[in-house]
Amino acid sequence: MTARFPEFRLGSVLATSFTGTLTERRGDAVERIPTPQRLVDWLAVYDLAVESCTTAQLELARELRESIHAAATAAAIRDPLPVSAVHVINDFSAQGRAAAVLTPEGNRRWQLSSASCVEDALGVIAADAISVIAGERDGRLALCASPTCQAAFFDTSRSRTRRWCEMNTCGNREKKARFHANQRKNPGPAK
């Protein structure tokens, strides 16, 4: 019997999607890359396919993830970026040896230096984080309004007022909680 892992929470922004591999940070945390193979699976979803991953590489990935989360959170609330997080992100970006290549369809794809180089994939994620945190993209960093989540996400909505990292999870949960609280405050007539 194979182990059942939590589903990935996928988004359109690589760096913030990567931080979403640990969810419910302020509640009962859910680790979505608990094993090296799950990191391999997650990277493949984002066209950063590697053949394998060691436990040490998984720990490096988690270090990068937490640094991106810390820096993105600070940027979202307009606090100074944590120096240690900036160093980690910059180091991973500098160490990666991935190259951007153009596909025949006119899309950009990342080519890693070898199929076993998780560090190259992490370098791509770090470079994406730099782009997002530095404000080089059209959108804004924000924090999920869910008190148990507080994930940093990249808001590209027209009004830039999105409140939830994911409407299907955090948004629905909060709306249900509000509905039930209102039902308790204002019970309908007995039938």
Summary of the structure (lengths in Angstrom):
residues: 191
radius of gyration: 18.6
end to end distance: 48.9
largest distance: 69.1
contacts: 559
relative contact order: 0.15
helix: 45%
strand: 10%
